[in-house]
Amino acid sequence: MHEHISWFSEVLTTSIQLYFQQECEYNSLEEIQVPDSGWLEKVTSVQELSFEERIVIMLALMPHVCPQMLDIFFVQNKNFDRQYTEFGGWKGLSHGGFLPTGETAVFILAGEDVEKRKKMIGLLQRNHRLAVRNILQLEGAGDGEPFLSGQLSVSEEFLSRVLLDKDYKPDYHAGFPAKRITTELEWEDMVLDYHVTMELEEINTWIASNKIIMDEWGLARFLKAGYRSLFYGPPGTGKTLAATLLGKKNGMDVYRVDLSMIVSKYIGETEKNLAKVFDLAENRNWILFFDEADALFGKRTSTNTSNDRHANQEVAYLLQRIEDFPGMVVLATNLRSNIDEAFSRRFQSVIYFPMPTAELRAELWRKMLPEVWLGKNSEELIKQAAETELSGGSIANVVRRCALYLVHSDRVVLDSGTLRQALNKEKQKL
C-alpha cells in the first residue's frame, strides 16, 4: 500500500503544478510510473485497472489511510477569499480533513480540459465496474446540484479488505436489518425426507452451475438472473437449517432478514428498509433468507382503505425487488397459503418440509443423543423416543431438557423415566 500512497502523492502534486502552470518534472500525469506490485489489483479483485481508475480509487481511500495528503485542497483562492471551486470537496461533521467529491477526481484527471472531463465522468457512473463491484460510489449530491458534487467514497466491503485484510461481514444494525446466520452442523448432519433432499440438491446444482447455464449456454437471454425458493412446513422441520447449510456447503454467507426492523407503519419506510438490504446484497455471494415470510409477503387485499393500498404497494415493491435480484433468495413460512400467489409463480422451487416420519425421528435421535448418555438399552431408548411425533426442533428441545435433568441429578446415563419426563414436558408445551 505504501508505494501506492507515494505514487498518488506524486500524481496529486503534479496535477496541481500542471494546473497552476508551475515548474514541474512531468508534462502529463501519465508519465508517472505506476507501481507494479499488483496490490491494487489484489484488493479490488479487478485486473488491468486503467490509470484513471487507479487515481480515483486512491483518492477515495486517502481520507482513511492518509487524510493529511488532501489538506492541499484547503488552499484559498486569493482573488475571491475562498477555496477553489474546481477542487470540490466536503467538510465532514467530525472529520477535520478534506473529503473528496466527484469534482475533486475530475479536477486531478482533467483539469480544465472539458472534453476530458466529460470522459472522466463515466468513471463515476453507477454502471461503471468500480461501482458495480461495490468498490466506490458517488453519492449525496442534493436535488438540483451538479452530479460531481456528490461525495466520492469507498464501500465498507472494500475498506475491510484494504485495512483489515479480510472480507467484509456486515453486522446487524439499524441501517442493515439482517443478521448473518451460521451453524456448526454439516450437510451430512441434516435428516430430511428423500424428496426434500433431492430438491435441495437441485438448488446446489444451480448455485454450482448457474454461470454455465446462463452464460456458456446462452440462456441469460430467456431466464431471469438469480434463484428464488419457498420453504414451507410446520415449525422446527429444518427450513432455517437447510438455508444455512445451503450457504455453508457452497461457500456463501446466509443473512436472515429481521422483519421487525423492516416493516414500518410509515408510508414508504418499509420499502426503504428493504432497499438497504437488497442494495447491499446486490453484488455479493449471499443467500437472503426471509423467515416467517408471510408477515411481509402476504396476500394482497382489496383496496378499501389507504392502509390497504399502502400494504399492497409494499407487496408489489417486494415482488419487483425479488424478481430483479440476481442472487439467491429463500422465503420460509409455516403455511404456503399465506403467501401471495404473485410470489408463488415466481419461485424456481417450492419445497415442503413435512413432519419427520418415525424412521427419520429415530435417525434424528441417534444423531443428537451423546454416546456417553446411552447404555446397553440405547436402541430401546431411541425406539421409545421416536414413537412421539415431534419435529427436529422439538427433539433438540427434549435433548436439552434431558441434559439439564442429568446435570441436576449428577448422572451421565439417560434412563427411560428421564426421557419420558422430558418428552411429556415438550408435548405439554406444544
N, C-alpha and C positions, 0 to 999 in steps of 0.2 A: 504493500500500500504506500510506503514512504516514497518510493521513486515516482509513483503516480501523482502524489501530492506535490512533489518538487516539480514534476513536469507541468502540472496545471498552474503552479505559481508562475512559471516562466511564460506559459500561454497568457495568463491574465496580465502580467506586466507588459508583455509585448503588444497585446491588444490595445492597452491604454496608450502606450507610446506611439503606436501607429495612428490611433485616432486623433491624438493631440499633436501629431507630427513632430514628435520629439526624437532625439537621436536614439537609434535602435540597431541592435545587432542583426535583426532579420527584416526582410522585405514583406513577408507574409507569415501567418501563423503556421501554415503547412510545412514551413522549413524546420520547425522544431521537431526533433526526433521523438517519436512515440516510444515509451518503454516496451520492451519485448518480453517481459516476464510472464505474460498471459494471466496476470492476476485479475484484471477487469473482466476478461472472458470467463474466468472461473466463477467469480461471484455473481455474474449476471446470467450465466449459462447461455450466453449468446456468442456465437462465433463470428469472426470477421466484422467486428464493430467498426463503423466508419469513424473518421477523425472527428466529425461533428458530434456524433453520438457520445464519444468518449468525453468531450468537453462538457456536454450538457449533464451527463451523469456525475462527473466530478464536481461540477458547480453545485448541483443539488446536494451532494454529500458534504460540502465544506462546512455548513453550519454545525454538523455533527462531529466532524473529525478535526477541523482546523478553522474555527469561526473567525479568528483574527485576520485570516488572509483576505476576507471580504471587507475589512474596515476601510480599504482604499476607496470604496464606493461612497463613503461618507464625506468625501471632499466637497467643498462648497463651490458653486458657480459664482464667482465674484461679481459678475455683471448683474446678477439678479438676487444675490444674497440668499441662495437656497441651493439644495442639492441638484445635480444634473438630472433632468427628467429622463434622458435616454438611458440612465443606469437602472431605472426601475427600482424594485426592492420594496420590502415591507419592514416595518419595525414591529417585533413581537411584543406580546403582553408582558412576558417575563424575561425573554431572551434579549440581552443588551446589544447583540450584534446585528448584522445586516442579513435579512432573509431574501434570497434571490427570487425574482419573478421571471416570467417568460421574456419580458423586455430585457432583463439582465443577460439571459442566454443569447438572445438575438444581437444585443449590442456587442458582446465578445466575438461572436462569429461573423457578423456582417457589418458592424459599424454603421456608416451612413449609406451603404450600398443597398438601395431599395429593392432591386431585383434579387439580390442575395438574401435580403431579409424575408422576402416572400417565400423563397425556397426553404429557409430555415424554420419557418412556422410549421411546416409539415412534420418536423421532428417532435412537435409538442401536441399533435392531434391525438385524439382518443384511439384512433385506429392504427397508430404507429406501433411497431413491435415493442418499443420500450414501455408503452402504456398497456398494451395487450398482455405482456408478460408480467405486469404488475411490478415494474421496476421504479418508475416515477410517474408523476401526474402533475397536471397544471390545473389548479382549482382555486375557487374563492373569489373570482372576479365578480364584482357587483353587476346588477342589471344595468345594461346600457354602457358599461365600461369596456374598454378595449380588451380583446381576448388575451393579449400578452400581459395584462396587469394581474393575472392570477398567479398565486404563489407556486413556484417550482419546488416540489418536494419529493423525497423518495418514500417508498412504501415501507411499512414496518417489517414486511417479509424480507425485503432486500436489505434493510438496515440490520436485521438479525444475522444475515449471512456475512455482512461486512464486519460488524462489531463483535459478534458473539461466535462466529464460525459455526453456526448451526441453523437448521431450518426453523422457520417461524411457526409456532404453535399458539395461535391466539387463545387467550383465556376469556372466560365468561365475564362480561361487564355490561353496563347499560347500553353502550354503543354496539355491542356484539352479543345479542341474546341467544347464544348457543354454546354448548359445552362439549368438549372432546370426551368421548367415552371409550374405555379400553376394557380388556378382560385378560385374566391370566390363563384362561382356557384356550385350547387349540381346536381346530376344525374337527379333529377326530373325537373330541370330548362331547360333541353335540349329539344328542339322541333324539332323532326325529323320524316321523313316518317316511317310508321309502319315497313316496311321491313328492313330499316336501323337499327331501334331499335332492331329488333329481331336478326339481325346478330351481333350487338354489345353485346347483351345478351349472345350469343354463346361464345364470347371471354371471358366475365365474368365467364361463366361456366368453361371454360378451365383453367383460372387463379385459380379459387377456387378449382378445382378438378383434376389438372394435376398429382398430386402425386398418387392419387387413380388409374387414368388411366394408368400411366406409370409403377408405382411400384407394387401396390397391384394386378392389373390385368395382370401384366407381359408384357405389350405392348411396354416397352422400347426396347425390342429386335427387334421390327419391325418399330417403329416410331422414327423419328428424335426428339431430345430434342428441347424444345422451341416452339415458335409460331410466325409466320410471316404473317402480314396482309397488304394489299394495300388499302388505302382510295383514291378514285379519284372522281372528280366532279368539277363544277365551283367554283371560288374563293368565300369565305365567306359563304359556305354552312355547316360549322360546323366540318370540318375534324380535325383541331387542337384542338378545344374544346372537341370533342369526345375522342381524345387520352388523353388529360389532365384529363378528368373525369373518364376514364378507370383507370388511375393511382390513382386518389383520392378515387374512390369507393373501390378499392382493396388494399389500403394502400401501393401503390408503387410510387416511385419518377419517374417523367417523365423528360427525358433530350432531348432537341431539339438540334440536331447536326447542327453546323454552317458550311454550305457548303463552304462559302467564306474562312474559315480557313482551310478546309480540302483539297480542290483542289489546286494543285500546278503545275506549268508548268515544274518543275524539275522532271526528271525521278526518280521514287521511293519514292518521298516525299509524294504524296497523300496516298499511301499505308501505309507509316509510320505514318501519321497523323491519319488515320483510326484505325490503330493498337492501338494507345493510348486510343482511346475511347472504343473499344471492349475489350481490356485487363482490363481496369479499371471496366467495367460493367460486366465482366465475371461471377463473383460470388456474384453479388448484386441483390437485388429485384427491378430492374429498368425496365422502358419501354424506349427503344431508339426510338426517333421519328425523321425521316428524312423528313423535309418539302421541297416542290419543288424538290422531289427526282429525277426527270428526269435529273436534272443538273449533277447528279452523277451516276445514274443508267440507263442512256440512252442506246439506241440500239448500238450494236457493228457495226462497218463499215468494208468495205473491206480494207485489209491491203496494201494500195498503197504506204504509206509513213511510216517513223519511228514514226511520231506523231500518225498515225492510230494504229500502233502496240502498242504504249505506252498506248493509250486510252483503247484499248481492254484488255490490261493486267490489268488496273485498274478495269474494269468491272468484269473480271474473278476473281480478288482478292476479290472484294466485294461479289461476288456470293459465294465464298468459306467461307468467314467470317460469312456472314449472315446465311448460311446453317448450320454452326457448332456452332453458338451462341445458348446457352442453355436457353436464356431468351426471352422476348417479344420485337419484332421489328415491328414498324409501319412506312410504307412509305406513303407519301401523294403527290399527283400530280394532276394537273388540267386535264391532258389528259392521259388516260391509254395507248394509242397507242404509247406514247413516251418511255414507259418502255420496256427494253429488254425482249424478250419472255422467255429467260432462267430464269429470275427472276420470271415472272408471274407463271410459272409452279411450283415454289417452295413456293408460298403463300398458307397458310392454308385457308385464306379467302380473297376475293376481294369485297370490298363494295363500291357501287356507291352512292354518296351523291348528289341527284338531287336538282334543284332549288325548294324552297317550293311552294306548291300549295296555292291558295287564302285562303283556310281554315287554313293551317299552318301559313301563314303570319299573319292572324288575331290573331292566338294564340301567335305568337311572339310579336305582338304589345301590346296585353293585358299584357304580362309578363314584357315588357320593359317600357311602359309608366307609370310614377308615378301617383298614385291615385290623388294626390294634383293638377295635371295638368288637370284632367278630370272633366268637369261639368256635366250638365244634358244630354248633347249630346255625351256622351262617345262612345256609340255603333256606332253612325253616323261617328264620327272621325275615329274609328277603321276600319269601313267599307270603308271609303274614302281612308285610308292609305293602306289597304290590296289590293285595286284594282291595285296598281302599283307593277309590278313584280320586286321584289328585293330579294337578299339573306339576310340571317340573319346578316351577317357582314355589309351590306349596310344599313339595318334597324337600326342597332346600330349607324351608322354614322348620319342618319337622326335624331335620338333621341338626339344625342349630339348637332347637329345644332339647333334643336328646343330649347334645354336648353340655348344655347347662345343667341338666339333671345329673349327668355323670360327674361333672366337676363338683357339684354341690354334695353329692354322696361319696366323693373321694373314691370313685371306681373308674375302671377303664374298659370293662367288658359290658356290652349292651345286652340286656335281657328282654324277654318278651313283654314283661309288665311295663317296663320303662318305655318301650317302643309304643305299646298300646296307649299309654297315658299321653304321650306326645301326639300321636295320631288323633286321639279324641279332642285334644285341645285345638288342633288345626281345623278339624271338622266343625267344632263349635264356632270358631272364628268365622269360617266361611258361611 
